[in-house]
Amino acid sequence: GAHAALAIAADLRGEEPPPLRFGYVLQCVSLGRRDGVIQPVRADDSPRARVLTGRPAAYVKEQVVVSTVRMLRLASRRPSAIRYVPGFG
């Protein structure tokens, strides 16, 4: 949302829109409710050496989903509660 607004504003001013920089921190895979794989990755999506598996990975994956849903609900109720940090995401 924030990046799109900046891109539209730049376009209206006749300027080049800022590039979108995006990268993941983790790749999460659920293997049922009690099993999963968590692989930390670099910004270019290449894997890092460590891997988390089993129930701990399933728990981390569930927390990622829960926190994402909470942030979306918060943003829908109070958009000003979510801050845009230029250069991050």
Biopython code that builds the backbone (N, CA, C, O; Angstrom):
import numpy as np
from Bio.PDB.StructureBuilder import StructureBuilder

atoms = [
    (1, "GLY", "N", (0.790, -1.181, 0.000)),
    (1, "GLY", "CA", (0.000, 0.000, 0.000)),
    (1, "GLY", "C", (0.841, 1.257, 0.000)),
    (1, "GLY", "O", (0.650, 2.127, -0.849)),
    (2, "ALA", "N", (1.785, 1.370, 0.951)),
    (2, "ALA", "CA", (2.589, 2.586, 1.057)),
    (2, "ALA", "C", (3.477, 2.760, -0.166)),
    (2, "ALA", "O", (3.614, 3.870, -0.680)),
    (3, "HIS", "N", (4.077, 1.684, -0.633)),
    (3, "HIS", "CA", (4.939, 1.784, -1.814)),
    (3, "HIS", "C", (4.124, 2.173, -3.042)),
    (3, "HIS", "O", (4.576, 2.976, -3.858)),
    (4, "ALA", "N", (2.935, 1.611, -3.175)),
    (4, "ALA", "CA", (2.068, 1.960, -4.306)),
    (4, "ALA", "C", (1.716, 3.443, -4.269)),
    (4, "ALA", "O", (1.709, 4.103, -5.308)),
    (5, "ALA", "N", (1.425, 3.970, -3.083)),
    (5, "ALA", "CA", (1.102, 5.394, -2.955)),
    (5, "ALA", "C", (2.291, 6.260, -3.357)),
    (5, "ALA", "O", (2.119, 7.271, -4.038)),
    (6, "LEU", "N", (3.493, 5.873, -2.942)),
    (6, "LEU", "CA", (4.689, 6.626, -3.323)),
    (6, "LEU", "C", (4.918, 6.572, -4.829)),
    (6, "LEU", "O", (5.311, 7.567, -5.437)),
    (7, "ALA", "N", (4.672, 5.414, -5.427)),
    (7, "ALA", "CA", (4.847, 5.262, -6.874)),
    (7, "ALA", "C", (3.845, 6.123, -7.640)),
    (7, "ALA", "O", (4.202, 6.754, -8.634)),
    (8, "ILE", "N", (2.601, 6.150, -7.185)),
    (8, "ILE", "CA", (1.572, 6.972, -7.839)),
    (8, "ILE", "C", (1.914, 8.454, -7.704)),
    (8, "ILE", "O", (1.803, 9.211, -8.668)),
    (9, "ALA", "N", (2.330, 8.865, -6.507)),
    (9, "ALA", "CA", (2.690, 10.270, -6.289)),
    (9, "ALA", "C", (3.864, 10.674, -7.180)),
    (9, "ALA", "O", (3.857, 11.761, -7.757)),
    (10, "ALA", "N", (4.865, 9.810, -7.294)),
    (10, "ALA", "CA", (6.011, 10.105, -8.162)),
    (10, "ALA", "C", (5.566, 10.218, -9.615)),
    (10, "ALA", "O", (6.006, 11.114, -10.335)),
    (11, "ASP", "N", (4.702, 9.318, -10.039)),
    (11, "ASP", "CA", (4.200, 9.346, -11.418)),
    (11, "ASP", "C", (3.432, 10.640, -11.695)),
    (11, "ASP", "O", (3.585, 11.233, -12.762)),
    (12, "LEU", "N", (2.619, 11.075, -10.751)),
    (12, "LEU", "CA", (1.857, 12.314, -10.923)),
    (12, "LEU", "C", (2.772, 13.534, -11.015)),
    (12, "LEU", "O", (2.430, 14.525, -11.661)),
    (13, "ARG", "N", (3.935, 13.456, -10.367)),
    (13, "ARG", "CA", (4.911, 14.547, -10.441)),
    (13, "ARG", "C", (5.793, 14.435, -11.679)),
    (13, "ARG", "O", (6.645, 15.291, -11.919)),
    (14, "GLY", "N", (5.587, 13.372, -12.468)),
    (14, "GLY", "CA", (6.406, 13.159, -13.654)),
    (14, "GLY", "C", (7.769, 12.569, -13.342)),
    (14, "GLY", "O", (8.686, 12.647, -14.160)),
    (15, "GLU", "N", (7.907, 11.979, -12.164)),
    (15, "GLU", "CA", (9.173, 11.389, -11.737)),
    (15, "GLU", "C", (9.141, 9.877, -11.899)),
    (15, "GLU", "O", (8.081, 9.272, -12.059)),
    (16, "GLU", "N", (10.307, 9.292, -11.853)),
    (16, "GLU", "CA", (10.426, 7.834, -11.899)),
    (16, "GLU", "C", (9.985, 7.266, -10.545)),
    (16, "GLU", "O", (10.463, 7.727, -9.509)),
    (17, "PRO", "N", (9.086, 6.279, -10.531)),
    (17, "PRO", "CA", (8.676, 5.683, -9.254)),
    (17, "PRO", "C", (9.857, 4.978, -8.586)),
    (17, "PRO", "O", (10.751, 4.477, -9.268)),
    (18, "PRO", "N", (9.858, 4.940, -7.256)),
    (18, "PRO", "CA", (10.950, 4.250, -6.563)),
    (18, "PRO", "C", (10.881, 2.749, -6.832)),
    (18, "PRO", "O", (9.789, 2.196, -6.962)),
    (19, "PRO", "N", (12.027, 2.089, -6.916)),
    (19, "PRO", "CA", (12.003, 0.637, -7.132)),
    (19, "PRO", "C", (11.454, -0.074, -5.894)),
    (19, "PRO", "O", (11.634, 0.390, -4.768)),
    (20, "LEU", "N", (10.798, -1.178, -6.113)),
    (20, "LEU", "CA", (10.293, -1.988, -5.006)),
    (20, "LEU", "C", (11.385, -2.957, -4.587)),
    (20, "LEU", "O", (11.812, -3.801, -5.374)),
    (21, "ARG", "N", (11.830, -2.834, -3.357)),
    (21, "ARG", "CA", (12.812, -3.759, -2.805)),
    (21, "ARG", "C", (12.070, -4.695, -1.863)),
    (21, "ARG", "O", (11.397, -4.254, -0.931)),
    (22, "PHE", "N", (12.199, -5.977, -2.115)),
    (22, "PHE", "CA", (11.449, -6.953, -1.327)),
    (22, "PHE", "C", (12.285, -8.211, -1.165)),
    (22, "PHE", "O", (12.928, -8.665, -2.112)),
    (23, "GLY", "N", (12.275, -8.762, 0.013)),
    (23, "GLY", "CA", (12.956, -10.027, 0.240)),
    (23, "GLY", "C", (12.353, -10.742, 1.430)),
    (23, "GLY", "O", (11.865, -10.108, 2.366)),
    (24, "TYR", "N", (12.388, -12.037, 1.394)),
    (24, "TYR", "CA", (11.909, -12.844, 2.510)),
    (24, "TYR", "C", (13.019, -13.036, 3.532)),
    (24, "TYR", "O", (14.198, -12.881, 3.215)),
    (25, "VAL", "N", (12.644, -13.368, 4.742)),
    (25, "VAL", "CA", (13.585, -13.718, 5.798)),
    (25, "VAL", "C", (13.583, -15.229, 5.989)),
    (25, "VAL", "O", (14.619, -15.839, 6.254)),
    (26, "LEU", "N", (12.395, -15.823, 5.848)),
    (26, "LEU", "CA", (12.213, -17.267, 6.045)),
    (26, "LEU", "C", (11.365, -17.847, 4.929)),
    (26, "LEU", "O", (10.532, -17.156, 4.342)),
    (27, "GLN", "N", (11.579, -19.097, 4.648)),
    (27, "GLN", "CA", (10.651, -19.880, 3.833)),
    (27, "GLN", "C", (10.039, -20.907, 4.782)),
    (27, "GLN", "O", (10.763, -21.640, 5.455)),
    (28, "CYS", "N", (8.732, -20.959, 4.834)),
    (28, "CYS", "CA", (8.019, -21.854, 5.747)),
    (28, "CYS", "C", (7.199, -22.856, 4.944)),
    (28, "CYS", "O", (6.517, -22.492, 3.986)),
    (29, "VAL", "N", (7.272, -24.112, 5.345)),
    (29, "VAL", "CA", (6.469, -25.157, 4.712)),
    (29, "VAL", "C", (5.795, -25.963, 5.812)),
    (29, "VAL", "O", (6.465, -26.494, 6.698)),
    (30, "SER", "N", (4.473, -26.054, 5.755)),
    (30, "SER", "CA", (3.734, -26.909, 6.684)),
    (30, "SER", "C", (3.657, -28.315, 6.119)),
    (30, "SER", "O", (3.386, -28.517, 4.935)),
    (31, "LEU", "N", (3.897, -29.263, 6.979)),
    (31, "LEU", "CA", (3.758, -30.676, 6.618)),
    (31, "LEU", "C", (2.750, -31.290, 7.583)),
    (31, "LEU", "O", (3.072, -32.200, 8.348)),
    (32, "GLY", "N", (1.535, -30.780, 7.533)),
    (32, "GLY", "CA", (0.517, -31.164, 8.501)),
    (32, "GLY", "C", (0.530, -30.192, 9.667)),
    (32, "GLY", "O", (1.324, -29.251, 9.683)),
    (33, "ARG", "N", (-0.341, -30.411, 10.640)),
    (33, "ARG", "CA", (-0.453, -29.499, 11.784)),
    (33, "ARG", "C", (0.712, -29.629, 12.753)),
    (33, "ARG", "O", (0.969, -28.711, 13.532)),
    (34, "ARG", "N", (1.417, -30.749, 12.718)),
    (34, "ARG", "CA", (2.458, -30.993, 13.717)),
    (34, "ARG", "C", (3.859, -31.137, 13.149)),
    (34, "ARG", "O", (4.772, -31.570, 13.853)),
    (35, "ASP", "N", (4.040, -30.784, 11.894)),
    (35, "ASP", "CA", (5.355, -30.948, 11.287)),
    (35, "ASP", "C", (5.566, -29.845, 10.259)),
    (35, "ASP", "O", (4.619, -29.393, 9.616)),
    (36, "GLY", "N", (6.797, -29.424, 10.113)),
    (36, "GLY", "CA", (7.089, -28.377, 9.146)),
    (36, "GLY", "C", (8.576, -28.216, 8.935)),
    (36, "GLY", "O", (9.392, -28.887, 9.566)),
    (37, "VAL", "N", (8.909, -27.312, 8.034)),
    (37, "VAL", "CA", (10.297, -26.973, 7.733)),
    (37, "VAL", "C", (10.392, -25.453, 7.653)),
    (37, "VAL", "O", (9.597, -24.807, 6.970)),
    (38, "ILE", "N", (11.367, -24.892, 8.352)),
    (38, "ILE", "CA", (11.656, -23.464, 8.294)),
    (38, "ILE", "C", (13.085, -23.321, 7.793)),
    (38, "ILE", "O", (14.015, -23.875, 8.379)),
    (39, "GLN", "N", (13.257, -22.575, 6.705)),
    (39, "GLN", "CA", (14.580, -22.363, 6.114)),
    (39, "GLN", "C", (14.849, -20.865, 6.056)),
    (39, "GLN", "O", (14.217, -20.161, 5.269)),
    (40, "PRO", "N", (15.773, -20.361, 6.872)),
    (40, "PRO", "CA", (16.155, -18.952, 6.717)),
    (40, "PRO", "C", (16.768, -18.728, 5.334)),
    (40, "PRO", "O", (17.486, -19.585, 4.818)),
    (41, "VAL", "N", (16.479, -17.574, 4.742)),
    (41, "VAL", "CA", (16.990, -17.256, 3.402)),
    (41, "VAL", "C", (17.572, -15.844, 3.380)),
    (41, "VAL", "O", (17.272, -15.013, 4.237)),
    (42, "ARG", "N", (18.404, -15.600, 2.384)),
    (42, "ARG", "CA", (18.952, -14.268, 2.146)),
    (42, "ARG", "C", (17.931, -13.453, 1.346)),
    (42, "ARG", "O", (16.919, -13.986, 0.889)),
    (43, "ALA", "N", (18.207, -12.165, 1.184)),
    (43, "ALA", "CA", (17.282, -11.281, 0.463)),
    (43, "ALA", "C", (17.040, -11.741, -0.968)),
    (43, "ALA", "O", (15.979, -11.472, -1.531)),
    (44, "ASP", "N", (18.018, -12.438, -1.570)),
    (44, "ASP", "CA", (17.836, -12.944, -2.939)),
    (44, "ASP", "C", (17.153, -14.312, -2.952)),
    (44, "ASP", "O", (17.072, -14.958, -3.997)),
    (45, "ASP", "N", (16.668, -14.747, -1.804)),
    (45, "ASP", "CA", (15.938, -16.006, -1.617)),
    (45, "ASP", "C", (16.837, -17.241, -1.641)),
    (45, "ASP", "O", (16.332, -18.363, -1.688)),
    (46, "SER", "N", (18.143, -17.061, -1.609)),
    (46, "SER", "CA", (19.034, -18.221, -1.526)),
    (46, "SER", "C", (19.060, -18.709, -0.076)),
    (46, "SER", "O", (19.024, -17.895, 0.848)),
    (47, "PRO", "N", (19.122, -20.026, 0.134)),
    (47, "PRO", "CA", (19.017, -20.573, 1.483)),
    (47, "PRO", "C", (20.248, -20.312, 2.342)),
    (47, "PRO", "O", (21.375, -20.244, 1.850)),
    (48, "ARG", "N", (20.000, -20.170, 3.622)),
    (48, "ARG", "CA", (21.089, -20.119, 4.609)),
    (48, "ARG", "C", (21.291, -21.539, 5.132)),
    (48, "ARG", "O", (20.497, -22.433, 4.840)),
    (49, "ALA", "N", (22.344, -21.739, 5.897)),
    (49, "ALA", "CA", (22.736, -23.091, 6.309)),
    (49, "ALA", "C", (21.772, -23.736, 7.310)),
    (49, "ALA", "O", (21.545, -24.944, 7.242)),
    (50, "ARG", "N", (21.212, -22.973, 8.219)),
    (50, "ARG", "CA", (20.400, -23.564, 9.289)),
    (50, "ARG", "C", (19.002, -23.928, 8.801)),
    (50, "ARG", "O", (18.440, -23.266, 7.929)),
    (51, "VAL", "N", (18.456, -24.984, 9.376)),
    (51, "VAL", "CA", (17.103, -25.440, 9.056)),
    (51, "VAL", "C", (16.439, -25.857, 10.360)),
    (51, "VAL", "O", (17.065, -26.495, 11.207)),
    (52, "LEU", "N", (15.171, -25.495, 10.519)),
    (52, "LEU", "CA", (14.378, -25.917, 11.671)),
    (52, "LEU", "C", (13.307, -26.861, 11.156)),
    (52, "LEU", "O", (12.631, -26.557, 10.172)),
    (53, "THR", "N", (13.144, -28.007, 11.813)),
    (53, "THR", "CA", (12.174, -29.003, 11.355)),
    (53, "THR", "C", (11.304, -29.478, 12.513)),
    (53, "THR", "O", (11.545, -29.157, 13.677)),
    (54, "GLY", "N", (10.282, -30.256, 12.152)),
    (54, "GLY", "CA", (9.432, -30.905, 13.149)),
    (54, "GLY", "C", (8.437, -29.968, 13.796)),
    (54, "GLY", "O", (8.002, -28.983, 13.198)),
    (55, "ARG", "N", (8.078, -30.294, 15.046)),
    (55, "ARG", "CA", (7.090, -29.497, 15.781)),
    (55, "ARG", "C", (7.523, -28.055, 16.005)),
    (55, "ARG", "O", (6.703, -27.147, 15.871)),
    (56, "PRO", "N", (8.809, -27.815, 16.347)),
    (56, "PRO", "CA", (9.214, -26.413, 16.505)),
    (56, "PRO", "C", (8.995, -25.596, 15.226)),
    (56, "PRO", "O", (8.587, -24.437, 15.297)),
    (57, "ALA", "N", (9.259, -26.184, 14.079)),
    (57, "ALA", "CA", (9.039, -25.487, 12.808)),
    (57, "ALA", "C", (7.553, -25.236, 12.573)),
    (57, "ALA", "O", (7.177, -24.167, 12.094)),
    (58, "ALA", "N", (6.713, -26.201, 12.903)),
    (58, "ALA", "CA", (5.267, -26.025, 12.754)),
    (58, "ALA", "C", (4.778, -24.890, 13.656)),
    (58, "ALA", "O", (3.905, -24.116, 13.263)),
    (59, "TYR", "N", (5.339, -24.791, 14.864)),
    (59, "TYR", "CA", (4.966, -23.722, 15.786)),
    (59, "TYR", "C", (5.372, -22.352, 15.223)),
    (59, "TYR", "O", (4.580, -21.410, 15.247)),
    (60, "VAL", "N", (6.598, -22.249, 14.722)),
    (60, "VAL", "CA", (7.054, -20.985, 14.138)),
    (60, "VAL", "C", (6.163, -20.594, 12.964)),
    (60, "VAL", "O", (5.761, -19.437, 12.847)),
    (61, "LYS", "N", (5.855, -21.543, 12.104)),
    (61, "LYS", "CA", (4.991, -21.283, 10.939)),
    (61, "LYS", "C", (3.630, -20.769, 11.393)),
    (61, "LYS", "O", (3.103, -19.813, 10.824)),
    (62, "GLU", "N", (3.062, -21.397, 12.409)),
    (62, "GLU", "CA", (1.762, -20.960, 12.929)),
    (62, "GLU", "C", (1.845, -19.532, 13.467)),
    (62, "GLU", "O", (0.921, -18.744, 13.265)),
    (63, "GLN", "N", (2.936, -19.191, 14.145)),
    (63, "GLN", "CA", (3.095, -17.840, 14.677)),
    (63, "GLN", "C", (3.241, -16.812, 13.558)),
    (63, "GLN", "O", (2.765, -15.685, 13.692)),
    (64, "VAL", "N", (3.885, -17.180, 12.471)),
    (64, "VAL", "CA", (3.988, -16.288, 11.311)),
    (64, "VAL", "C", (2.592, -15.985, 10.769)),
    (64, "VAL", "O", (2.268, -14.833, 10.483)),
    (65, "VAL", "N", (1.774, -17.017, 10.632)),
    (65, "VAL", "CA", (0.412, -16.839, 10.117)),
    (65, "VAL", "C", (-0.420, -15.997, 11.081)),
    (65, "VAL", "O", (-1.100, -15.061, 10.659)),
    (66, "VAL", "N", (-0.371, -16.320, 12.365)),
    (66, "VAL", "CA", (-1.157, -15.596, 13.367)),
    (66, "VAL", "C", (-0.763, -14.122, 13.401)),
    (66, "VAL", "O", (-1.631, -13.250, 13.434)),
    (67, "SER", "N", (0.537, -13.837, 13.394)),
    (67, "SER", "CA", (0.970, -12.437, 13.460)),
    (67, "SER", "C", (0.595, -11.677, 12.188)),
    (67, "SER", "O", (0.279, -10.489, 12.253)),
    (68, "THR", "N", (0.625, -12.337, 11.048)),
    (68, "THR", "CA", (0.219, -11.690, 9.798)),
    (68, "THR", "C", (-1.257, -11.313, 9.838)),
    (68, "THR", "O", (-1.626, -10.200, 9.465)),
    (69, "VAL", "N", (-2.093, -12.229, 10.286)),
    (69, "VAL", "CA", (-3.530, -11.956, 10.387)),
    (69, "VAL", "C", (-3.785, -10.824, 11.378)),
    (69, "VAL", "O", (-4.612, -9.950, 11.118)),
    (70, "ARG", "N", (-3.081, -10.832, 12.514)),
    (70, "ARG", "CA", (-3.255, -9.753, 13.499)),
    (70, "ARG", "C", (-2.872, -8.397, 12.915)),
    (70, "ARG", "O", (-3.578, -7.411, 13.126)),
    (71, "MET", "N", (-1.766, -8.339, 12.186)),
    (71, "MET", "CA", (-1.334, -7.070, 11.599)),
    (71, "MET", "C", (-2.324, -6.581, 10.539)),
    (71, "MET", "O", (-2.584, -5.382, 10.443)),
    (72, "LEU", "N", (-2.873, -7.495, 9.750)),
    (72, "LEU", "CA", (-3.874, -7.100, 8.755)),
    (72, "LEU", "C", (-5.133, -6.563, 9.423)),
    (72, "LEU", "O", (-5.707, -5.577, 8.962)),
    (73, "ARG", "N", (-5.563, -7.201, 10.500)),
    (73, "ARG", "CA", (-6.741, -6.711, 11.236)),
    (73, "ARG", "C", (-6.473, -5.342, 11.834)),
    (73, "ARG", "O", (-7.314, -4.446, 11.758)),
    (74, "LEU", "N", (-5.290, -5.183, 12.434)),
    (74, "LEU", "CA", (-4.931, -3.898, 13.019)),
    (74, "LEU", "C", (-4.892, -2.812, 11.946)),
    (74, "LEU", "O", (-5.407, -1.714, 12.157)),
    (75, "ALA", "N", (-4.294, -3.107, 10.812)),
    (75, "ALA", "CA", (-4.196, -2.126, 9.728)),
    (75, "ALA", "C", (-5.570, -1.740, 9.193)),
    (75, "ALA", "O", (-5.779, -0.593, 8.795)),
    (76, "SER", "N", (-6.510, -2.686, 9.179)),
    (76, "SER", "CA", (-7.850, -2.368, 8.679)),
    (76, "SER", "C", (-8.616, -1.482, 9.654)),
    (76, "SER", "O", (-9.461, -0.689, 9.240)),
    (77, "ARG", "N", (-8.327, -1.612, 10.942)),
    (77, "ARG", "CA", (-9.028, -0.814, 11.953)),
    (77, "ARG", "C", (-8.346, 0.527, 12.208)),
    (77, "ARG", "O", (-9.005, 1.549, 12.398)),
    (78, "ARG", "N", (-7.019, 0.502, 12.210)),
    (78, "ARG", "CA", (-6.245, 1.707, 12.510)),
    (78, "ARG", "C", (-5.052, 1.795, 11.562)),
    (78, "ARG", "O", (-3.946, 1.410, 11.942)),
    (79, "PRO", "N", (-5.244, 2.285, 10.353)),
    (79, "PRO", "CA", (-4.145, 2.346, 9.383)),
    (79, "PRO", "C", (-2.921, 3.099, 9.894)),
    (79, "PRO", "O", (-1.796, 2.776, 9.511)),
    (80, "SER", "N", (-3.120, 4.090, 10.745)),
    (80, "SER", "CA", (-1.986, 4.865, 11.254)),
    (80, "SER", "C", (-1.120, 4.067, 12.228)),
    (80, "SER", "O", (-0.015, 4.495, 12.562)),
    (81, "ALA", "N", (-1.605, 2.920, 12.682)),
    (81, "ALA", "CA", (-0.835, 2.099, 13.621)),
    (81, "ALA", "C", (0.319, 1.375, 12.937)),
    (81, "ALA", "O", (1.267, 0.953, 13.598)),
    (82, "ILE", "N", (0.242, 1.230, 11.626)),
    (82, "ILE", "CA", (1.286, 0.541, 10.872)),
    (82, "ILE", "C", (2.163, 1.593, 10.214)),
    (82, "ILE", "O", (1.687, 2.402, 9.417)),
    (83, "ARG", "N", (3.429, 1.577, 10.549)),
    (83, "ARG", "CA", (4.371, 2.564, 10.016)),
    (83, "ARG", "C", (5.086, 2.025, 8.788)),
    (83, "ARG", "O", (5.489, 0.863, 8.745)),
    (84, "TYR", "N", (5.235, 2.889, 7.793)),
    (84, "TYR", "CA", (6.028, 2.551, 6.609)),
    (84, "TYR", "C", (7.459, 3.000, 6.867)),
    (84, "TYR", "O", (7.702, 4.169, 7.169)),
    (85, "VAL", "N", (8.395, 2.084, 6.748)),
    (85, "VAL", "CA", (9.805, 2.406, 6.937)),
    (85, "VAL", "C", (10.474, 2.364, 5.565)),
    (85, "VAL", "O", (10.682, 1.279, 5.022)),
    (86, "PRO", "N", (10.814, 3.517, 4.995)),
    (86, "PRO", "CA", (11.445, 3.518, 3.671)),
    (86, "PRO", "C", (12.706, 2.659, 3.654)),
    (86, "PRO", "O", (13.519, 2.707, 4.578)),
    (87, "GLY", "N", (12.853, 1.884, 2.601)),
    (87, "GLY", "CA", (14.017, 1.020, 2.470)),
    (87, "GLY", "C", (13.883, -0.315, 3.164)),
    (87, "GLY", "O", (14.764, -1.165, 3.033)),
    (88, "PHE", "N", (12.798, -0.522, 3.904)),
    (88, "PHE", "CA", (12.574, -1.791, 4.597)),
    (88, "PHE", "C", (11.315, -2.417, 4.032)),
    (88, "PHE", "O", (10.203, -1.978, 4.327)),
    (89, "GLY", "N", (11.495, -3.439, 3.222)),
    (89, "GLY", "CA", (10.343, -4.129, 2.657)),
    (89, "GLY", "C", (9.764, -3.498, 1.448)),
    (89, "GLY", "O", (8.788, -4.003, 0.895)),
]
sb = StructureBuilder()
sb.init_structure("model")
sb.init_model(0)
sb.init_chain("A")
sb.init_seg("    ")
for serial, (resi, resn, name, xyz) in enumerate(atoms, 1):
    if name == "N":
        sb.init_residue(resn, " ", resi, " ")
    sb.init_atom(name, np.array(xyz, "f"), 0.0, 1.0, " ", f" {name:<3s}", serial, name[0])
structure = sb.get_structure()
